[in-house]
Amino acid sequence: MATDRLLHALAPTGEQDPGDALIHWPVSIGKAAQLSGISPKMLRHYESLGLLTPVPRTDSNYRQYSLADVHTLRFIRRARDMGFGLDAITELVSLWHNRRRSSASVKRITQKHLNELAQRIEALQAMQRTLDQLLHLCPGDDRPDCPILDDLSHPACTVAAKSSTKLYKPATSAARGGNTRARH
């Protein structure tokens, strides 16, 4: 099941990257960013949000990241790659660090995210169908009439409304250069 695979992918395994043993810990922000795949700017942002425990600093005020910090950053990166929002990631990081957690809590967060993804996919597919229909209606010739532009000029039409109505209405005679006098 997709949810089970996601939970497994986010679960701490206790396994370390073999390259981690060759690194002299703690590391600078640049090295932590490189090892986690997160930019230094985003790393500072995540730290300001409290996703990392307070990072010790040198006498010169340089941040010093531990192996555990880098593992947390990798977790955050993976969760971001899976499309989780910052609120969900905050909860997931907290649950990941809490060995007394309930897997039901993790599953609830993941199920909510999966449902949101399904809704977004459905909306994107509806947009794709509409654009495909508009492309087929557009003659793509030298004439100025364009059903794509006509459709885009009607912001009140929604994707849901379009599915039950005609997508393209030919231009009126006034729009084709006929009577251009405004009617009041």
Legacy VTK file of the C-alpha trace (Angstrom):
# vtk DataFile Version 3.0
C-alpha trace
ASCII
DATASET POLYDATA
POINTS 184 float
0.000 0.000 0.000
1.302 3.506 -0.834
0.778 4.778 2.713
2.824 1.935 4.179
5.686 2.603 1.740
5.628 6.292 2.665
5.659 5.528 6.374
8.589 3.177 5.834
10.450 5.766 3.778
10.063 8.344 6.545
10.839 6.020 9.443
14.276 6.254 11.035
16.268 3.152 10.172
19.256 3.621 12.416
21.420 3.055 9.360
24.081 5.615 8.685
25.470 6.724 5.398
28.897 5.034 5.196
30.379 8.382 4.215
29.212 9.897 7.513
31.897 7.960 9.411
34.613 9.685 7.363
33.444 13.178 8.305
34.868 15.097 11.228
31.843 16.094 13.303
30.516 18.659 14.041
30.358 20.386 10.650
29.766 23.909 9.391
26.497 25.101 7.903
27.894 24.728 4.378
28.899 21.126 4.962
25.586 20.316 6.696
23.750 21.824 3.755
25.806 19.799 1.292
25.332 16.550 3.223
21.578 17.026 3.575
20.809 18.481 0.148
19.272 21.603 1.666
20.539 25.102 0.937
22.136 27.019 3.831
19.326 29.581 3.602
16.629 26.895 4.007
18.670 25.258 6.747
18.634 28.534 8.713
14.893 28.812 8.025
14.196 25.311 9.333
16.310 26.084 12.381
14.319 29.299 13.010
11.089 27.254 12.834
12.381 24.939 15.540
12.669 21.867 13.315
16.190 21.393 14.652
17.292 21.463 18.250
19.325 24.589 19.039
22.632 24.230 17.231
25.770 24.939 19.255
28.094 27.678 18.036
31.809 28.235 18.132
33.405 31.173 19.957
33.322 32.935 16.574
29.538 32.314 16.452
29.678 29.733 13.634
27.018 27.036 13.745
28.209 23.498 14.386
25.926 20.697 13.147
26.051 17.164 14.509
25.390 13.914 12.687
21.933 13.846 14.310
21.224 17.347 12.942
22.176 16.233 9.431
19.947 13.156 9.747
17.061 15.425 10.764
17.774 17.687 7.797
17.762 14.670 5.478
14.425 13.642 6.963
13.048 17.141 6.320
14.381 17.083 2.763
12.769 13.710 2.079
9.455 14.865 3.560
9.602 18.035 1.402
10.347 15.880 -1.647
7.183 13.919 -0.820
5.229 17.178 -0.833
4.487 17.530 2.873
3.904 21.079 4.088
5.883 22.629 6.910
3.146 22.040 9.491
3.034 18.339 8.678
6.837 18.142 8.625
6.978 19.770 12.054
4.630 17.093 13.375
6.483 14.298 11.588
9.895 15.414 12.892
8.474 15.560 16.402
6.986 12.086 16.038
10.195 10.746 14.469
12.220 11.891 17.476
9.630 10.578 19.959
10.159 6.841 20.427
6.913 6.655 22.421
4.921 7.894 19.421
1.845 6.254 18.030
2.123 5.111 14.428
-1.567 6.041 14.149
-0.555 9.704 14.388
1.950 9.316 11.572
-0.587 7.459 9.476
-3.226 10.169 10.067
-0.850 12.908 8.847
0.163 10.835 5.844
-3.425 9.936 4.939
-4.429 13.604 5.074
-1.516 14.494 2.765
-2.374 11.639 0.406
-6.007 12.844 0.208
-4.830 16.389 -0.567
-2.533 15.056 -3.293
-5.418 13.111 -4.837
-7.529 16.293 -4.942
-4.708 18.268 -6.558
-4.118 15.508 -9.102
-7.834 15.469 -9.950
-7.815 19.255 -10.456
-4.696 19.047 -12.649
-6.262 16.287 -14.740
-9.389 18.417 -15.226
-7.183 21.304 -16.401
-5.365 18.940 -18.738
-8.642 17.715 -20.250
-9.869 21.287 -20.745
-6.636 22.395 -22.398
-6.646 19.310 -24.603
-10.200 20.104 -25.744
-9.290 23.736 -26.393
-6.241 22.711 -28.428
-8.429 20.503 -30.603
-10.904 23.354 -31.114
-8.227 25.861 -32.104
-7.622 25.850 -35.876
-4.067 27.134 -35.423
-4.254 29.080 -38.680
-3.707 32.709 -39.719
-7.160 33.838 -38.583
-7.403 35.881 -35.360
-10.255 33.802 -33.902
-8.877 31.629 -31.114
-11.003 29.471 -28.812
-8.140 29.275 -26.326
-7.999 33.056 -25.896
-11.789 33.262 -25.863
-11.942 30.700 -23.058
-9.194 32.391 -21.039
-11.030 35.718 -21.298
-13.936 34.337 -19.259
-12.590 34.102 -15.688
-16.018 33.314 -14.232
-15.961 29.919 -15.923
-14.511 27.233 -13.710
-13.174 23.852 -14.669
-16.206 22.222 -13.061
-18.612 24.440 -15.017
-16.748 23.802 -18.273
-17.230 20.087 -17.999
-20.974 20.543 -18.390
-20.972 23.425 -20.893
-19.645 24.079 -24.343
-15.997 25.118 -24.188
-15.902 27.342 -27.243
-18.436 29.782 -28.515
-17.698 31.377 -31.896
-17.009 35.109 -31.861
-19.955 37.444 -32.387
-20.276 39.481 -35.555
-19.149 42.598 -33.651
-15.954 40.842 -32.597
-15.300 39.794 -36.204
-15.362 43.405 -37.332
-19.084 43.843 -37.944
-21.015 46.360 -35.910
-18.510 47.866 -33.499
-20.847 50.507 -32.032
-21.384 49.926 -28.323
-24.943 49.264 -27.212
-26.223 50.906 -24.035
LINES 1 185
184 0 1 2 3 4 5 6 7 8 9 10 11 12 13 14 15 16 17 18 19 20 21 22 23 24 25 26 27 28 29 30 31 32 33 34 35 36 37 38 39 40 41 42 43 44 45 46 47 48 49 50 51 52 53 54 55 56 57 58 59 60 61 62 63 64 65 66 67 68 69 70 71 72 73 74 75 76 77 78 79 80 81 82 83 84 85 86 87 88 89 90 91 92 93 94 95 96 97 98 99 100 101 102 103 104 105 106 107 108 109 110 111 112 113 114 115 116 117 118 119 120 121 122 123 124 125 126 127 128 129 130 131 132 133 134 135 136 137 138 139 140 141 142 143 144 145 146 147 148 149 150 151 152 153 154 155 156 157 158 159 160 161 162 163 164 165 166 167 168 169 170 171 172 173 174 175 176 177 178 179 180 181 182 183
